[in-house]
Amino acid sequence: MKKIVLTGGGTAGHVTPNLALIPKLKEMNWDIHYIGSKAGIEKVLIEEANIPYYPISSGKLRRYFDIKNFQDPFKVLKGIADAYLILKKLKPDVIFSKGGFVSVPVVIAGKLNKIPVFIHESDYSPGLANKIAVRFATKMFVTFEEAKAYLPKEKVVVTGSPIREELLNGSRKRGLTYLNFTETKPVITIMGGSLGSVKLNTIIRENLDTLLKNYQIVHLCGKGNFDETLMNKCGYKQFEYISRELPDIAAATDLVVSRAGSNSIFEWLELKKPMLLIPLSKAASRGDQILNANSFEKQGFATVLEEEELTNASFLQSIDELNRNKQKYIDTMRTNAPSNGLKTILDELERAND
């Protein structure tokens, strides 16, 4: 039996591709283990999947000044030592990393243990963690063809994004029943990432009464952002996070309003759901979501509203335009969407020690 260690965390985007791989790895009779942080979202998600979980010390890789920047290198060094001992004991055949700051010590420890390390980069351009980790990796899988320009060509394999199979098996009828929605109005699912988005949450709630005249709203508001005053609003359902019910809710969804994190937008693309993307601005990020969103818009998969242009009027207008043109987006996605990257990644992992 082959053994694999998965790693990645910090946000759900650094875990969901691993969750896509786990059921298939189980089918292929792999022995699966996970190394993550002590308190990140990955711990909850992986333990729910009944995978052995090993927490390590981890520091955050920041691009800005913070007093913790002086402490975190020591946490990273401890994390490398923690991961080294875990890997020495487990002796896996391969490591698969989805990125995030917790993955860097694992990738380095994997290299020190002479274990093949495979990394997946979801975004158009690599994040800081993966820029560091690629030096120690055997190969790096990328979602966007354009990402090759930022990475060592000899290590890059374009695979696309691994999509969770259970998402493809949802029931619209079950979703509408669970939400207590009807077929009379389109369903918009609005999400700002696993941690939520203050900007999106605010503009949704400011315009909720107007939106509900023509649409039904599923609002994934992020942890700690639930508004109890809106609990009984007809045609509106809010959740901090959805797991088990997501396939059915996705099947019931007609339109999507989202940030432009790569994993989530590729999942909506696989489901052929027209998207209004509102990427995180450069003022609050490295600009990766803007590149992701612009790529989707150029390919005809989505329309984009920049955060700097986000007003009540532009928001409502963009949603109405998306609804009017939704069939055009669906047709384009059916014709030009890339294939699910799951099989390609699994094939590469199988060949790791050949």
LOVEXNU-262737 format. One record per atom (N, C-alpha, C, CB): residue in three letters; x negated, y negated, z negated. Coordinates in steps of 0.2 Angstrom, whole numbers, plus 2048, in hexadecimal, padded with zeros to 3 digits. Glycine has a CB too. Layout:
# LOVEXNU-262737
AlaXYZ/...
END
This chain:
# LOVEXNU-262737
Met7FC806800/Met800800800/Met7FC7FA800/Met8058007FA/Lys7FD7F5805/Lys7F97EF805/Lys7FC7EA800/Lys7FA7EC80C/Lys7F77E67FD/Lys7F97E17F8/Lys7F87DA7FA/Lys7F57E37F2/Ile7FC7D67F9/Ile7FC7CF7FB/Ile7FD7CA7F5/Ile8007CD801/Val7F97C57F4/Val7FA7BF7F0/Val7FD7B97F3/Val7F47BE7EB/Leu8037B77F1/Leu8057B17F4/Leu8047AB7EF/Leu80D7B27F6/Thr8037A57F2/Thr80379F7EE/Thr8057997F1/Thr7FB79E7EC/Gly8067947ED/Gly80978E7F0/Gly80E78B7EB/Gly80C78F7F7/Gly80F7847EA/Gly8147827E6/Gly81377A7E5/Gly8137857DF/Gly8177787E0/Gly8187717DF/Gly81E76E7E1/Gly81276D7E3/Thr8217707E7/Thr82776E7EA/Thr82A7757ED/Thr8277697EF/Ala8317757EE/Ala83477B7F1/Ala83177C7F8/Ala83B77A7F2/Gly82F7767FC/Gly82C777802/Gly82577B803/Gly82A770805/His82277C7FD/His81C7807FC/His81E7877FA/His81777D7F8/Val8247897F9/Val82678F7F7/Val82B7937FC/Val82A78F7F0/Thr82F78F7FF/Thr834792804/Thr831797809/Thr83878D807/Pro82C79580C/Pro82979A811/Pro8277A080E/Pro823797815/Asn8247A0808/Asn8227A6804/Asn8297AA803/Asn81F7A47FE/Leu82E7A7801/Leu8357AA800/Leu8377AD807/Leu83A7A57FE/Ala8357AB80C/Ala8377AE813/Ala8337B4814/Ala8367A9819/Leu82D7B4812/Leu8297BA813/Leu82A7C080E/Leu8217B8812/Ile82C7BE808/Ile82D7C3803/Ile8317C9805/Ile82F7C07FD/Pro8377C8808/Pro83C7CE809/Pro8387D280F/Pro8427CB80C/Lys8357CF814/Lys8327D3819/Lys82C7D7817/Lys8307CE81F/Leu8287D4812/Leu8227D780F/Leu8257DD80B/Leu81E7D280B/Lys82A7DC808/Lys82D7E2804/Lys82F7E8809/Lys8337E0800/Glu8327E680E/Glu8347EB813/Glu82E7EF816/Glu8387E8819/Met8297EB816/Met8227EE819/Met81E7F1814/Met81E7E981D/Asn8217F280E/Asn81E7F5808/Asn8187F2806/Asn81C7FC80A/Trp8177EB806/Trp8127E8803/Trp8137E77FB/Trp8117E1806/Asp80D7E77F7/Asp80D7E67F0/Asp80C7DE7F0/Asp8087EA7EC/Ile8117DB7ED/Ile8117D37ED/Ile8107D07E6/Ile8187D17F0/His80C7CB7E6/His80A7C87E0/His80A7C07E1/His8047CA7DC/Tyr80B7BC7DC/Tyr80B7B57DE/Tyr8077B17D8/Tyr8137B27DE/Ile8037AD7DB/Ile7FF7A87D6/Ile8027A17D7/Ile7F87A87D7/Gly80479E7D2/Gly8077977D2/Gly8057937CC/Gly80E7977D3/Ser80878D7CB/Ser8077897C5/Ser80B78B7BF/Ser8087827C7/Lys80A7887BA/Lys80D78A7B4/Lys8147887B3/Lys8097887AE/Ala8157827B6/Ala81C77F7B5/Ala81F77D7BC/Ala81C7797B0/Gly81D77F7C2/Gly81F77C7C8/Gly8267807CA/Gly81A77D7CD/Ile82977D7CF/Ile82F7807D1/Ile82E7877D4/Ile83277C7D7/Glu8287897D6/Glu82778F7D9/Glu8287957D4/Glu8207907DC/Lys8267937CD/Lys8277987C8/Lys82E79B7C8/Lys8257957C1/Val8337977C8/Val83A7997C7/Val83C79C7CD/Val83E7927C6/Leu83A79A7D3/Leu83C79D7DA/Leu8397A47DB/Leu83A7987DF/Ile8337A57D9/Ile8307AB7DA/Ile8327B07D5/Ile8287AA7DA/Glu8337AE7CF/Glu8357B37C9/Glu83C7B57CB/Glu8357AF7C2/Glu8407B17CE/Glu8477B37D0/Glu8477B87D6/Glu84B7AD7D3/Ala8417B87DA/Ala8407BD7DF/Ala83D7C47DC/Ala83C7BA7E4/Asn83C7C47D6/Asn8397CA7D2/Asn8327CC7D5/Asn83E7D07D3/Ile82E7C77D6/Ile8277C87D8/Ile8237C67D2/Ile8257C37DE/Pro81E7CA7D0/Pro8197C97CA/Pro8167C27CB/Pro8147CE7CA/Tyr8167BE7C6/Tyr8147B77C7/Tyr80E7B67C2/Tyr81A7B27C5/Tyr8097B27C4/Tyr8037B17C0/Tyr8027A97C0/Tyr7FD7B57C3/Pro8037A67BB/Pro80279F7BA/Pro7FA79D7B9/Pro80679C7B5/Ile7F87987BD/Ile7F17957BC/Ile7F178E7BA/Ile7ED7977C2/Ser7EC78C7B8/Ser7EB7847B7/Ser7EA7817BD/Ser7E47837B2/Ser7ED77B7BE/Ser7ED7787C5/Ser7ED7707C3/Ser7F377A7C9/Gly7E976D7C7/Gly7E97657C7/Gly7ED7637CD/Gly7E27627C7/Lys7EF75C7CE/Lys7F275A7D3/Lys7ED7567D7/Lys7F87557D1/Leu7ED7567DE/Leu7E97537E3/Leu7EC74C7E5/Leu7E77577E9/Arg7EA7477E2/Arg7ED7407E3/Arg7E973C7E8/Arg7EE73D7DC/Arg7EC7387EB/Arg7E97337F0/Arg7E972C7ED/Arg7ED7337F7/Tyr7EB72B7E7/Tyr7EC7257E4/Tyr7E87257DD/Tyr7F37237E3/Phe7E771F7DA/Phe7E371F7D3/Phe7E87217CE/Phe7E07187D2/Asp7E67267CA/Asp7E97287C4/Asp7E472A7BF/Asp7EF72D7C5/Ile7E57297B8/Ile7E172B7B3/Ile7E07337B3/Ile7E37297AC/Lys7E57367B5/Lys7E573E7B6/Lys7E07407BB/Lys7EC7407B7/Asn7DE73C7C0/Asn7D973E7C5/Asn7D37407C2/Asn7D87387CA/Phe7D173D7BC/Phe7CB73F7B8/Phe7CC7467B5/Phe7C973A7B3/Gln7D27487B3/Gln7D374E7AF/Gln7D47547B4/Gln7D974D7AB/Asp7D77537BA/Asp7D97587BE/Asp7D475C7C1/Asp7DE7557C3/Pro7CE7597C3/Pro7C975E7C6/Pro7C77647C1/Pro7C275A7C7/Phe7C77627BA/Phe7C67687B5/Phe7CC76D7B5/Phe7C57657AE/Lys7D276A7B6/Lys7D776F7B7/Lys7D77747BD/Lys7DE76B7B7/Val7D47707C3/Val7D37747C9/Val7CE77A7C8/Val7D17707CF/Leu7C87787C5/Leu7C377C7C3/Leu7C67827BF/Leu7BD7797C0/Lys7CA7807BA/Lys7CC7867B6/Lys7D178A7BA/Lys7D07837B0/Gly7D57877BE/Gly7D978B7C3/Gly7D67907C7/Gly7DD7867C7/Ile7D078D7CA/Ile7CC7927CE/Ile7C97987CA/Ile7C578E7D1/Ala7C77977C3/Ala7C579C7BF/Ala7CB7A17BE/Ala7C27997B9/Asp7D179E7BC/Asp7D77A27BB/Asp7D97A67C1/Asp7DD79D7B9/Ala7D97A37C7/Ala7DB7A77CD/Ala7D57AC7CE/Ala7DB7A27D3/Tyr7CF7AB7CD/Tyr7CA7AF7CF/Tyr7CB7B67CB/Tyr7C37AC7CD/Leu7CC7B57C4/Leu7CD7BB7C0/Leu7D37BF7C2/Leu7CD7B97B9/Ile7D97BB7C4/Ile7DF7BF7C6/Ile7DD7C37CC/Ile7E47BA7C7/Leu7DA7C07D1/Leu7D97C37D7/Leu7D47C97D7/Leu7D67BE7DD/Lys7CF7C87D2/Lys7CA7CD7D1/Lys7CE7D37CE/Lys7C57CB7CC/Lys7D37D27CA/Lys7D77D87C7/Lys7DC7DB7CC/Lys7DB7D57C1/Leu7DF7D77D0/Leu7E47D97D5/Leu7E17DC7DB/Leu7E97D37D7/Lys7DB7D97DD/Lys7D87DC7E4/Lys7DD7DC7EA/Lys7D57E37E2/Pro7E07D67EB/Pro7E57D77F1/Pro7E17D77F8/Pro7E97D07F1/Asp7E47DA7FD/Asp7E27DA803/Asp7E17D3807/Asp7E67DF808/Val7E67CF805/Val7E77C8808/Val7EA7C4804/Val7EB7C980F/Ile7E97BD805/Ile7EC7B8801/Ile7F07B3806/Ile7E77B37FD/Phe7F67B2805/Phe7FA7AD809/Phe7FC7A7805/Phe8007B080C/Ser7F97A1808/Ser7FA79B804/Ser7FF796808/Ser7F4797802/Lys804793804/Lys80878E807/Lys807787806/Lys810790805/Gly801786802/Gly7FF77F801/Gly80277D7FA/Gly80177B806/Gly8017767F9/Gly8027737F3/Gly7FC7747EE/Gly8087777EF/Phe7FB76F7E9/Phe7F576F7E6/Phe7F37757E2/Phe7F67697E1/Val7F87797E0/Val7F677F7DC/Val7F37857E1/Val7FD7827D9/Ser7F47847E7/Ser7F17897EC/Ser7E97887ED/Ser7F47887F3/Val7E77827EC/Val7DF7817ED/Val7DB7867E9/Val7DE77A7EC/Pro7DC7867E2/Pro7D878B7DE/Pro7D87927E0/Pro7DA78A7D7/Val7DE7947E2/Val7DF79B7E5/Val7DC79C7EB/Val7E779C7E6/Val7DC7987F0/Val7D87997F6/Val7D17997F5/Val7DA7937FB/Ile7CE7947F1/Ile7C77947EF/Ile7C579B7EC/Ile7C578E7EB/Ala7C979D7E7/Ala7C87A37E3/Ala7C87A97E8/Ala7CC7A47DD/Gly7CD7A97ED/Gly7CD7AE7F2/Gly7C77AF7F6/Gly7D37AD7F6/Lys7C47A97F8/Lys7BE7A97FC/Lys7B87AC7F8/Lys7BC7A27FE/Leu7B87AA7F1/Leu7B37AD7ED/Leu7B37B47EC/Leu7B37A97E6/Asn7B97B77EC/Asn7BA7BE7EC/Asn7BA7C27F2/Asn7C17BF7E8/Lys7B87BE7F8/Lys7B87C17FF/Lys7BF7C4801/Lys7B27C67FF/Ile7C47C17FF/Ile7CB7C3801/Ile7CD7BF807/Ile7D07C37FB/Pro7D07C180D/Pro7D27BD812/Pro7D87B9810/Pro7D57C2818/Val7D77B2812/Val7DC7AD80F/Val7DF7AA816/Val7D87A880B/Phe7E67AA816/Phe7EA7A781B/Phe7EE7A2818/Phe7EE7AD81E/Ile7EE79C81B/Ile7F2796819/Ile7F779481E/Ile7ED790818/His7FD79281C/His80278F820/His80378881F/His80879381F/Glu802784824/Glu80377D824/Glu80A77B828/Glu7FD779827/Ser80F778824/Ser815777827/Ser81677182B/Ser81B777822/Asp81276C829/Asp81376582C/Asp80F764832/Asp811760827/Tyr81175E835/Tyr80D75C83B/Tyr80675B83A/Tyr81175683E/Ser804758834/Ser7FD757833/Ser7FC75B82C/Ser7FB750833/Pro7F675D82A/Pro7F5761824/Pro7F575C81E/Pro7EF765824/Gly7F875F818/Gly7F775C812/Gly7F075C80F/Gly7FC75E80D/Leu7EF75880A/Leu7E8758807/Leu7E675F804/Leu7E8753801/Ala7EB763801/Ala7E97697FE/Ala7E776E804/Ala7EF76C7FB/Asn7EA76E809/Asn7E877280F/Asn7E2770813/Asn7EE773814/Lys7E1769813/Lys7DB767815/Lys7D576A812/Lys7DB75F815/Ile7D576A80B/Ile7D076D807/Ile7D0774808/Ile7D176B7FF/Ala7D6778808/Ala7D677F808/Ala7D478280E/Ala7DD781806/Val7D577F814/Val7D378281A/Val7CC78381B/Val7D577D820/Arg7C7780817/Arg7C0782817/Arg7BF789815/Arg7BC77C813/Phe7C378B810/Phe7C279280D/Phe7C7797810/Phe7C4791806/Ala7CB795815/Ala7D079A818/Ala7CD79E81E/Ala7D679681A/Thr7D07A481F/Thr7CE7A8825/Thr7D27A582B/Thr7D07AF824/Lys7D87A382A/Lys7DD7A082F/Lys7E279B82C/Lys7E07A6834/Met7E4797830/Met7E979282E/Met7EF793833/Met7E778B82D/Phe7F5794831/Phe7FB794835/Phe7FE78D835/Phe80079A833/Val80078B83B/Val80378483B/Val80A78583F/Val7FF77F83F/Thr80E78083D/Thr81578083F/Thr81577C846/Thr81A77D83A/Phe812776846/Phe81277284C/Phe80C773850/Phe81276B84A/Glu80D774857/Glu80777485B/Glu80376F85B/Glu80A775863/Glu805769859/Glu801763859/Glu7FC763853/Glu80575D858/Ala7FE76784E/Ala7FA768848/Ala7F376A849/Ala7FD76C843/Lys7F276D84F/Lys7EB770851/Lys7E676B851/Lys7EB774857/Ala7E8765853/Ala7E375F854/Ala7E075D84D/Ala7E7759857/Tyr7E375F848/Tyr7E075D841/Tyr7DC76283E/Tyr7E675B83D/Leu7DB768841/Leu7D876E83D/Leu7D3771841/Leu7DE77383B/Pro7CF77583E/Pro7CA779842/Pro7CD77E847/Pro7C577D83D/Lys7CC77D84D/Lys7CF781852/Lys7CE788852/Lys7CD77E859/Glu7C978A84F/Glu7C779184F/Glu7CB79584A/Glu7C079384E/Lys7CE791845/Lys7D2794840/Lys7DA793841/Lys7D0791839/Val7DC790845/Val7E378E846/Val7E779384A/Val7E4787849/Val7ED795848/Val7F279984B/Val7F879684B/Val7F27A0849/Val7FC794851/Val802791851/Val807796850/Val80378D857/Thr80B79684A/Thr81079B849/Thr817799848/Thr80E79F842/Gly818792848/Gly81F790846/Gly82079183F/Gly82479384A/Ser82678F83D/Ser828790835/Ser82B796834/Ser82C78A833/Pro82979A82E/Pro82D7A082C/Pro83479E829/Pro8297A4827/Ile8397A182C/Ile84079F82A/Ile8427A5826/Ile84479D830/Arg8457A3820/Arg8497A881C/Arg84E7AB81F/Arg84B7A5815/Glu84E7B2820/Glu8537B5824/Glu85A7B5821/Glu8517BD824/Glu85B7B481A/Glu8617B4817/Glu8657AE819/Glu8617B4810/Leu8617A881B/Leu8657A281D/Leu8697A3824/Leu85F79D81F/Leu8677A8828/Leu86A7A982E/Leu8707AE82E/Leu8657AD833/Asn8727B0828/Asn8777B5827/Asn87D7B2822/Asn8757BB823/Gly87D7AB822/Gly8837A881E/Gly8897A8822/Gly8817A181D/Ser88F7A781E/Ser8957A7820/Ser8997A081F/Ser89A7AC81D/Arg89B79D825/Arg89E797825/Arg8A4797820/Arg8A079482C/Lys8A879C821/Lys8AE79D81D/Lys8AD79D816/Lys8B27A381F/Arg8A87A1814/Arg8A67A280D/Arg8A379B80A/Arg8A07A780C/Gly89F79880E/Gly89D79180C/Gly8A278C80B/Gly89878E812/Leu8A778C80F/Leu8AC78780F/Leu8B1788808/Leu8B1787815/Thr8B278F807/Thr8B5791801/Thr8B278F7FB/Thr8B7799802/Tyr8AB7917FB/Tyr8A778F7F5/Tyr8A77887F3/Tyr8A07927F6/Leu8A77847F9/Leu8A777C7F8/Leu8AE7797F7/Leu8A47797FE/Asn8B377D7F8/Asn8BA77B7F8/Asn8BB7767FD/Asn8BC7787F1/Phe8B8777803/Phe8B9772809/Phe8BD77580E/Phe8B277180C/Thr8BF771813/Thr8C4773818/Thr8C077381F/Thr8CA76F818/Glu8C4775824/Glu8C177582B/Glu8C376E82E/Glu8C477A82F/Thr8C776A82B/Thr8C976482E/Thr8C475E82F/Thr8CF76182A/Lys8BF75E82B/Lys8BA75982C/Lys8B375C82C/Lys8BA754826/Pro8AE75A830/Pro8A775C830/Pro8A475C829/Pro8A3758835/Val8A0761828/Val89C761822/Val89575F823/Val89C76981F/Ile89375A81F/Ile88C75781F/Ile88875A819/Ile88C74F820/Thr88375D81A/Thr87E75F814/Thr87975A814/Thr87B766815/Ile87875780E/Ile87375180D/Ile86E754808/Ile87674B80B/Met86775380A/Met862756805/Met85C751805/Met86075D807/Gly859750800/Gly85374C7FF/Gly84D7507FD/Gly8557467FB/Gly84D7567FE/Gly84775A7FB/Gly84975D7F4/Gly8417567FB/Ser8457627F2/Ser8467667EC/Ser8467617E6/Ser84176B7EB/Leu84275B7E6/Leu8427577E1/Leu8477517E1/Leu83B7547E0/Gly84B7517E7/Gly85074C7E8/Gly84C7457EB/Gly85374A7E2/Ser8517417ED/Ser84E73A7F0/Ser8537357ED/Ser84F73A7F8/Val8507307E9/Val85472B7E6/Val8577277EC/Val84F7267E2/Lys8547257F1/Lys8567217F7/Lys85C7257FA/Lys8517207FC/Leu85C72B7FC/Leu86172F7FF/Leu86772F7FA/Leu85F736801/Asn8667317F4/Asn86B7327EF/Asn86F72B7EE/Asn8687347E8/Thr86B7267EE/Thr86F71F7ED/Thr87371D7F3/Thr86971A7EC/Ile87071E7F9/Ile87471C7FF/Ile87A721800/Ile87071C805/Ile87A7277FE/Ile87F72C7FF/Ile8857297FA/Ile87D7337FD/Arg8837287F4/Arg8887277EF/Arg88B7207F0/Arg8857277E8/Glu88771B7F3/Glu88A7147F4/Glu88F7157FA/Glu8847107F6/Asn88E71A7FE/Asn89371A804/Asn897720804/Asn88E71A80B/Leu8987237FE/Leu89B72A7FE/Leu8A3729800/Leu89B72C7F7/Asp8A67247FE/Asp8AD7237FF/Asp8AE722807/Asp8B071D7FC/Thr8AA71E80A/Thr8AA71E811/Thr8A9724815/Thr8A5718814/Leu8A4728813/Leu8A272E816/Leu8A8733815/Leu89C731813/Leu8AB733810/Leu8B073880E/Leu8B7737812/Leu8B2738807/Lys8B7732816/Lys8BD73081A/Lys8BD735820/Lys8BD72981C/Asn8B6737822/Asn8B673B828/Asn8B2741828/Asn8B273682E/Tyr8AE742822/Tyr8AA748821/Tyr8AB74B81A/Tyr8A3746822/Gln8A9751819/Gln8A8754813/Gln8A0754811/Gln8AB75B813/Ile89E75380B/Ile897752809/Ile895758804/Ile89674B807/Val88F75B806/Val88B75F802/Val88575B800/Val88A766805/His88475A7FA/His87E7557F8/His87A7597F3/His88174F7F4/Leu87475B7F6/Leu86E75E7F2/Leu86A7587EF/Leu86A7637F6/Cys86C7567E9/Cys8697507E6/Cys8627517E3/Cys86E74D7E2/Gly8607577E1/Gly85A7587DE/Gly85A7587D6/Gly8557527E0/Lys85675B7D3/Lys85675D7CC/Lys8567567C8/Lys8507617CA/Gly85B7567C4/Gly85C7507BF/Gly86074B7C2/Gly85674E7BD/Asn86374C7C8/Asn8667467CC/Asn86E7477CD/Asn8637457D3/Phe87074C7C9/Phe87874D7C9/Phe87B7477C6/Phe8797547C6/Asp8817457CA/Asp8857407C7/Asp88C7427C5/Asp88673A7CD/Glu88D7437BF/Glu8937467BC/Glu8997427BD/Glu8927477B5/Thr89873C7BF/Thr89E7387C0/Thr8A17397C7/Thr89D7307C0/Leu89E73D7CB/Leu8A073F7D2/Leu8A27467D2/Leu89B73D7D7/Met8A274A7CD/Met8A47517CD/Met8AA7537D0/Met8A37547C6/Asn8AF74F7CF/Asn8B67517D2/Asn8B874D7D8/Asn8BB74F7CC/Lys8B374A7DC/Lys8B47477E2/Lys8B674C7E7/Lys8AE7437E4/Cys8BC74B7EA/Cys8BF7507EF/Cys8BA74F7F6/Cys8C674E7F1/Gly8B87557F8/Gly8B47557FE/Gly8AD7547FD/Gly8B7750803/Tyr8AB7537F7/Tyr8A47527F5/Tyr8A17577F0/Tyr8A374B7F2/Lys89C75B7F1/Lys89975F7ED/Lys89175E7EC/Lys89A7677EF/Gln88F75D7E6/Gln88875B7E5/Gln8857617E1/Gln8877557E1/Phe87F7627E2/Phe87B7687DF/Phe8747657DE/Phe87B76E7E3/Glu8707677D9/Glu8697657D8/Glu8657697DC/Glu8677677D0/Tyr8677707DD/Tyr8637747E1/Tyr86877A7E3/Tyr85C7777DE/Ile86777D7E9/Ile86B7837EB/Ile8677887ED/Ile8707817F1/Ser86878E7EB/Ser8647947EC/Ser8697997EF/Ser8617977E6/Arg86C79D7EB/Arg8707A37EE/Arg8767A17F3/Arg8737A77E8/Glu87979B7F2/Glu87E7997F6/Glu87C7967FC/Glu8837957F2/Leu8767947FD/Leu873790803/Leu87579380A/Leu86C78F802/Pro87479980B/Pro87679C812/Pro87D79A814/Pro8757A3812/Asp88279B80F/Asp88979A811/Asp88A792811/Asp88E79D80B/Ile88778E80D/Ile88878780E/Ile885784814/Ile885783808/Ala87F787816/Ala87C78681D/Ala880787822/Ala87578981D/Ala88478D822/Ala88878F827/Ala88E78B828/Ala88B796826/Ala890788822/Ala896783822/Ala89477C824/Ala89978381B/Thr88E77B825/Thr88B774826/Thr88C77282E/Thr884773824/Asp88E76C82F/Asp88F76A836/Asp889765838/Asp895767838/Leu887761833/Leu88275C834/Leu87E75C82E/Leu885755835/Val87775A82F/Val87275A82A/Val86F753829/Val86D75F82B/Val86F750823/Val86B74A822/Val86574C81D/Val86F74481F/Ser85F74B81F/Ser85A74E81B/Ser85374981B/Ser85875581D/Arg84F74A816/Arg848748817/Arg84574D81C/Arg844749810/Ala83F74C81E/Ala83C74F824/Ala836754822/Ala83A74A829/Gly83775781C/Gly83375D81A/Gly83376281F/Gly83475F813/Ser82E765821/Ser82D769827/Ser832770826/Ser82676B828/Asn831773820/Asn83477981F/Asn83C779820/Asn83377C818/Ser83F77481C/Ser84677381D/Ser848771824/Ser84876E818/Ile84576D827/Ile84776B82E/Ile847770833/Ile844765830/Phe842775832/Phe84177B836/Phe847780835/Phe83A77E836/Glu84978082F/Glu84E78582D/Glu855782830/Glu84F785825/Trp85677C830/Trp85C779833/Trp85C77983A/Trp85D771831/Leu85677983D/Leu85577A844/Leu856781846/Leu84D778846/Glu854786842/Glu85678D844/Glu85D78E844/Glu85279283F/Leu86178A83F/Leu86878B83E/Leu86C787843/Leu86A789837/Lys868783847/Lys86B77E84D/Lys87077984A/Lys86F783852/Lys86E776845/Lys872771841/Lys86F76A843/Lys87277283A/Pro873765846/Pro87175F848/Pro86F75B842/Pro87675B84C/Met869757842/Met86675483D/Met86574D83D/Met85F75783B/Leu866749838/Leu864742837/Leu85E742832/Leu86A73D835/Leu858741834/Leu853741830/Leu85173A82E/Leu84D744834/Ile85073A827/Ile84D733824/Ile847735820/Ile85373081F/Pro841734824/Pro83B737821/Pro83873281C/Pro836737827/Leu835735817/Leu832731812/Leu82D72C815/Leu82E73680D/Ser82D726812/Ser829721816/Ser822722814/Ser82C71A813/Lys81E71E818/Lys81671E817/Lys81471B810/Lys81371B81D/Ala81971780E/Ala817714808/Ala817719802/Ala81C70E806/Ala81B71E803/Ala81C7237FD/Ala81972A7FF/Ala8237247FC/Ser81572A805/Ser813731807/Ser80D73080C/Ser81873580A/Arg80A73580E/Arg805735813/Arg80773481A/Arg80073B812/Gly80E73481B/Gly811733822/Gly812739825/Gly80C72F826/Asp81273F822/Asp813746825/Asp81A746827/Asp81174B821/Gln81F744823/Gln826745825/Gln82874182B/Gln82A74381F/Ile82573B82C/Ile826737832/Ile82473A838/Ile822730831/Leu81E73D838/Leu81B74183E/Leu82074783F/Leu81474483C/Asn82274B83A/Asn82775083B/Asn82D74E83E/Asn829753834/Ala83074883B/Ala83774683E/Ala836743845/Ala83974083A/Asn831740847/Asn83073D84D/Asn82F743852/Asn82A73984E/Ser82C748850/Ser82B74E855/Ser832751856/Ser826753852/Phe836752851/Phe83D755852/Phe841750857/Phe84075684B/Glu84074A856/Glu84474585A/Glu842745861/Glu84373E857/Lys83B746862/Lys839746869/Lys83B74C86C/Lys831746869/Gln83C752869/Gln83E75886C/Gln84675986C/Gln83B75E868/Gly84975486A/Gly85075386A/Gly854758865/Gly852756871/Phe851759860/Phe85475D85A/Phe857759855/Phe84E762857/Ala855752855/Ala85874E84F/Ala858747851/Ala85474F849/Thr85B74384D/Thr85B73C84E/Thr857739847/Thr86173884F/Val854734848/Val850731842/Val85272A840/Val848731844/Leu852729839/Leu853723837/Leu84E721832/Leu85A722833/Glu84971D833/Glu84471B82F/Glu846718828/Glu83F716832/Glu84371A823/Glu84571881C/Glu84571081C/Glu84071A817/Glu84170D81F/Glu84070581F/Glu847702823/Glu83A703823/Glu84A706827/Glu85070482B/Glu856706827/Glu84F706832/Leu85670A822/Leu85B70D81F/Leu86070881B/Leu85971281A/Thr86670681D/Thr86B70281A/Thr87170681A/Thr86B6FB81E/Asn876703817/Asn87D706817/Asn87F70781E/Asn882703812/Ala87F701822/Ala881701828/Ala87E70682D/Ala8816FA82B/Ser87770682D/Ser87370A831/Ser874712830/Ser86C709831/Phe875713829/Phe87671A827/Phe87D71D82A/Phe87671A81F/Leu882719829/Leu88971B82B/Leu88971C833/Leu88E716828/Gln886717836/Gln88671783D/Gln88271D840/Gln882710840/Ser87C71F83D/Ser87872483F/Ser87C72B83E/Ser87272483B/Ile88072C839/Ile883732838/Ile88973283D/Ile886732831/Asp88C72D83E/Asp89272D843/Asp88F72F84A/Asp896727843/Glu88972C84C/Glu88672D852/Glu884735853/Glu880729854/Leu88173784D/Leu87F73E84D/Leu88574384E/Leu87C740847/Asn88B74184B/Asn89174584C/Asn894745853/Asn896743847/Arg89473F856/Arg89673E85D/Arg892743862/Arg89673785F/Asn88B743860/Asn887746865/Asn88474D863/Asn881742866/Lys88875085E/Lys88575685B/Lys88475C860/Lys88A758855/Gln88975C865/Gln88876286A/Gln88276186E/Gln88E76286E/Lys88075B86F/Lys87A75A873/Lys87475D86F/Lys879752875/Tyr87375B869/Tyr86E75E864/Tyr86E765864/Tyr86E75B85D/Ile874768863/Ile87576F863/Ile872773869/Ile87C771861/Asp87477086F/Asp872773875/Asp86B773876/Asp87676F87B/Thr86876D874/Thr86076D875/Thr85D771870/Thr85E765873/Met85F77286A/Met85C777865/Met85D77E868/Met85F77685E/Arg86278086B/Arg86378786D/Arg85F788873/Arg86B788870/Thr85D783877/Thr85978487D/Thr85178487B/Thr85A77F882/Asn84F77F877/Asn84877E876/Asn84577F86F/Asn847776877/Ala84978186A/Ala846782863/Ala841788863/Ala84C78485E/Pro83C787860/Pro83778C85F/Pro83979285C/Pro83078A85C/Ser83679885D/Ser83879E859/Ser83679E852/Ser8367A485D/Asn83A7A284E/Asn8387A3847/Asn8317A6846/Asn83D7A8844/Gly82D7A2842/Gly8267A4841/Gly8247AA83D/Gly82279F83F/Leu82A7AD83A/Leu8297B2835/Leu8257B8838/Leu8307B5833/Lys8277BB83E/Lys8247C1840/Lys81C7C0842/Lys8277C3847/Thr81B7BA845/Thr8147B9847/Thr80F7B9840/Thr8137B284A/Ile8127B683B/Ile80E7B5835/Ile80D7BC832/Ile8117B1830/Leu8127C0832/Leu8127C782F/Leu80D7CB833/Leu8197CA82F/Asp80D7CA83A/Asp8087CE83E/Asp8017CC83D/Asp80A7CD846/Glu8007C683B/Glu7F97C483A/Glu7F77C7833/Glu7F97BC83A/Leu7FB7C782E/Leu7FA7C9827/Leu7F87D1828/Leu8007C8823/Glu7FC7D482C/Glu7FB7DC82D/Glu7F47DD830/Glu8007DF831/Arg7F27D9834/Arg7EB7DA837/Arg7E57D7833/Arg7EB7D683E/Ala7E77D482D/Ala7E27D1829/Ala7DB7D5828/Ala7E47CF823/Asn7DC7DB827/Asn7D67E0825/Asn7D57E582A/Asn7D77E381E/Asp7D87E4830/Asp7D67E9836/Asp7CF7E8838/Asp7DC7E883B/
END
